[in-house]
Amino acid sequence: MKKIFLLLLLTLFTIHASAQERGRVRDFGITPGILTPGKLNAITDVAGIQVGHKTIIESDSIRTGVTMILPHSGNVYQSRVPAAVFVGNGFGKAVGFTQIQELGEIETPIGLTNTLSIHTVANGISDYMLGLEENQNVRSINPVVGETNDGYLNDIRGRHITVNDVFDAINAAESGEVQEGSVGAGTGTSALGFKGGIGTSSRKLPKRFNSYTVGVLVQSNFGGILTIDGAPVGEELKNHYLSSIIPYDVDGSCMIIVATDAPITSRNLERLAKRAFLGIARVGGFASNGSGDYVIAFSTNEEVRNNLNARTPVHTISELDNNAMTPLFLAAVEATEEAILNSLFMATTTEGHHGTQRALPIEQVLEILRKYKTID
């Protein structure tokens, strides 16, 4: 009995120690880019944004979930945020994107999930929005949902996500710190040869650029050749696309959500979304044939919202000039890069439906970064 007790203690200590090894990239002295993150270094640094997860882990084969991003705490249908989408590679099953492209706005929370549950999540968002008191006469709703394929770790054909899971994720949404790694829509994902997941980051511009904030959240599930702050980590670990050492699936997908408090509308939000896509390249992704890589960008600035209760035939708004977009572009690239890296650093080794996806070996990575003088 004593031996069993000691073994249990040792096991618990090992699990705790392993969990303690995970951390965000800045916890290890890795500082991508030149701009300064916001206080939380998360998409929620953009005031008003809330993020909620529903993580579903059951038996030995269900590893999936839902992540919801609420642009503000009010009724998004009645107070719509300007938005745009950019399709880096269209191998995906996005819902609601054509109306965003047509009208330049979002009227619901944004959902992320797995490929075969995208319509369930769309139904859940629709049910939630139609149930709001102000929306009792609404007869059309445009739920916005993105996805990645978590079918290696998750029994994706079982379609285990329910409408109630969507409600749970919405009701769990809050401002403040955002859970990262193997949670919500990132529970069963893989990226760049390792366990992927949810990651987030932000950048706050200097005062001379009006101190605007850009926040990014990603659902990482794509392949390539992992690069961290310029160091060829994937090559050094011999775990990358075309490597003959480790079986490697280069396909998957990446969803990128970009938010800002800058007063910009759909045209410049589309330009911002295009720049965010460059963050994938900075970590070694290249949008393979089977990777559905999408960016959704929106502004929370109240001056550029479409408030239905105050609708008039003519809208007068003030928005940033094209020339003022450059620092926001840089912020989007840097925040996307770091959000993807955070998703890898925070994810944990996961056993699932078809096998095990191991987490990024942080200590080995740090040794590589020291070798290339990326960190001290």
N, C-alpha and C positions, 0 to 999 in steps of 0.2 A: 504494500500500500504506500509505504514511504517513497519507494522508487517511482511509483506511478505519479504521486503528488509532485515530486521533484521534476519529473519529465513534463508534467503539465505546466509547472511554473516556467521551465526552460522554454517550452513551446510558446507560452504567452509572452515571454520576454523577447523571443525571437521575432514574433509577429509585430510586437510593439516597436522593436528596433528597426525592423524593415519599414514599418509605416513612417517612422521618424526620419528615415533617409530621404523620403520624398520632399519636394519643396519647389517653389517657383524659381525661375531662372535667376532672379535677382538675389535670392537667398544664397546663391553660390557665387556671387560676384560677376555674373554675366549680365552685361548691360547693352543690349542691342540698340543701335541708333544713337542719335545725339540729342533728341528732345527729351523733356522731362515727363515722366508718367504723372497721372493724377494721384490724389491721395490714396485711393484704393487700388490703383493700377488695374482698373476694370471698366467694363462698359457702363457700370452704374456710377462712374464718375460724371457721366452726363446726367444732370439733375432730372429726376422724375422717372428714370428707367428702372424697371423691376424685372428680376429674373427668377424663375421657379423651375424646379426639376421634379420629375417623378421617375425614380429608379426602380426597375423591375428585375429582380434576381430570384429565380425559382428553379428548383431541381438542379440538374447538371447541364441544362441546355438553354435556359431562358436568360438572356443577358441583353436587356434593351431598356428603352425608356422614352420619356418626353421632356423636352426643354421648351419653356415658354418665355418670350421676351415681350414685355409690355412697354410700349413707347412712353406712356404716361399713366398716371393712376386714375384718370377719368374714363369716360366712355369714348373709346377710340373711334367708333362709328360716327358719333356726333361731333367729335373734334379730331379731324383726320390730319395725320402728319404727312408732309410732302416726302416723296420717296422715289427711288429708282432701283432698277436691277441691272446687273451686268452678268452675262453668261460667258464664262471663261471657256468651258467645254460643256456642251448641252446634253451629255449622257446622264440625264436625271429625270426625275418625275415631279418637278416643282408644281405646286398648286397656287393659283391666284396671280401669277406673274404678268399675264397679258393685260389685266386691268390696271396693274401698277404702271406698265409701260404706256397704256393709253391715257390714263387720268393723272398719273404722276403723284399718287397718294396711297396711303395704307389706311384701312378702316377697321382692322382687327388686330389683336395681338399676333405675334409671329411665332409659329410652332416649328420645332425641329424633332425628327423622329427617324425610324428606319424606313426603308424603301416600301415595303408592303403594308405599312401601317399609316401611310401618308393620308389616305382618304378617311380613315377613322379619326385621325387628328383634325382633319378639315371639318368633319361632321361635329366633332366635339367643340371646336371653336365656334362653329355656326350655332350650335345649341346654346352655348354660353352667351353669345352676343344677342341672339334673338330673345333670350330670357331676361335681358336687362329691361327695366321698366320704361326707360326712354325709347326703347326700340320696339315697342309693342305693335307698331304699325309698319315695321320694316318687312318688305317682301323680297329683298335681294341682299345677299351678303357675300363678300369676297374674302374668304379665309385665306391666309397666306401661310404656306407650309413648305419647308425644305426637308430634304432627307439625305441620308447616306446608307449604304448597304452594310449591315452588321451581321450578315449571314454566316460568317465563319464561326463566331463565338455564340451567336444567337440562333435559335430555331425560328428563323424569320418566316418560314412558311406557315407556322402556327398562328401568326398574327395575334400576338398576345396583348397588344395595346387595346384598351377600351376607352370609350367616351369618358368614363369616370376618371381614368388616369389623366386625361386632358384637364378636367375640372380640378383634379388634385394639384397638377402642376401650376395652373393659373392661380389657385387659392394659396399656393406656397410661395408665389412670387413676392419678392421684397427687394428693397434697395439695400445698399451696403455690400459686404463681401459676397462674392459669387463662388459657389462650389465648383471645383474644377476636377479634371481627370475623368475617372471611370464613373460618371454620374449622368443621370438623365439620358438625353439622346446620345451621349458618348459612352454609355455603359459597355457596349459591345463593339466599339470601333477600333481600328488599327491604323497607324500612320507611319510612313517612312521606315517600315520594318519593325516597328515596336507597337506597344499598346497606345492607342490614341485616345481621344475623348474631347471633353469640353475645355476650352482655354479662353482666357480673356486678358485684355491689356488696354491701356489708354495713354494718351498724350495730351498735355495741357500746353497750349502755345504761350509764348512770352507776352507780356503786357502790350508790346508794340503791335502785336497781332490780335489785340482785344481779348487775350486770355481764353480763347475758345478751346473747347475740349472735344477730342475725337476718341470714342470708345469702340472697341471691337470684341466680338465674341465669335468663336469658331467651334465647329463640330468637325474634328479632323479625322479623316479616314481615307488617306490617299498615299501614293507611293512616290519614289524618286530616289535621290541620293542625299541623305541627311547632311545639311550644312548648318553649323551653329556659329554665328558671328564670324563667318568666313572660314572656319576650320572644317576640313573634310571628314566629319565624324563618321558618316556612313561608310566611306572608303576605308578608314582606319579600322573600323569594327568588322569590315568585310560583310556588311549587312546592307545591301542596296540593290536597286534594280540592275539586273544582269550579273549579279554575284552568283557564283556557282556553289558557294559554301552553304547558304541558307535558302530554303524555298521562299520565294518572294512574290507577293501579289501586288503589282504596281497599280491596279485599278482600285476603285473605291468611291471616292468623292470628298469634297470639302465644301461646307457651307460657311459663309462668312457674313456676319451681321455687323454693319458699321453704323454708328450713331454719332451725331454731333449736335451741339447747341448753337452752332453758327446759323445765321439766317440765310439759308440757301434753299432753292426749290429743285424740282426734279431734274432739270437740265444739268446743273452743276453737281447734283447728287450722283447722277450717272457718271460724271467725270471722276468724282471721288471714289465711286465703286470700282472703276477701272484701275485706279492706282492701288487700291487695297489688294487687288489680285496679284500685284507685283510681290506682295509679301510671301505668297506661295513659292515663287521662284527663289526668294532669298533664303528659304530653308531647304531648297533642293527639289521642290516639286516641279513638274513640267506639264501637268494636265494631260495624262495619258488618255488613250482612246476610250477606255471604260470608266473614266473618272468624271462624274458630274460636278463641276466646280462653279459655284454661283456666289454672287455678292448681292446682298440687299442693303441699301443705304437709306437712311432717313434722318430728318432734322426734327428736333423736339422744340425748336424755337417757336414760341407762341405767335410771333408776328407773322409767320408764314403758314400757319395752320389753316385748314378749311373748316370753319365752325358752322355747322348747318343751321344752328339756331340764329345765327347772325347773317344768313345768306342774303346777298344783294346781287343784282346783275353785274356790278362792276366791283372788282377787288383792287384795292390799292395796298401794295406791300413794298417794303424796303428789303433788298437782299444784297449780299456781297457782290462786288464787281468781280469779273473773271480774274483780274490781276491779283485779287486778294486770296485766290484759292491755293496758290502754291504751298504755303506752309501747312494747309490742311491736307494737301496731297501727301506731303512727307509724313505727317502724323499718321495717316491711314496706313501707309506702307510699314512704318515702324511698329505700330500697334498690332497689325496683322501678323507680322513676323513673330513678335513676342508672344502673342496669344497662342499661336501654333506651338511654339516651344513650351509654353506653360502647360498646354494640353498633354504634351509628352512627359514633361518632368513630374507632373502631378498624377498621371495615370499609374495604376498598379497592375502587376501581373494577373492575368485573368484566365481561368480555365472555363471552357465553354463547350458548345455543341460539337464542334469538329476538332477540338484540340486546345492548346494553350498559347496565348499571346503574351510574351514576356515584356515587362516594362523596360524602358530605357535604362541601361546600367549607368547610373549617375556617376559613380566613382571612376569608372573607366572613361566616361565622357570628360570629366574634369581633368584627368591625366592628359587626354588628347588636347584639350584646350590649353593646358600649360605648355605642352610641347610646341604648339603653334603660337604661343605667347598671346593668346586671347585673354587669359586671366593670369594673375600672378601665382 
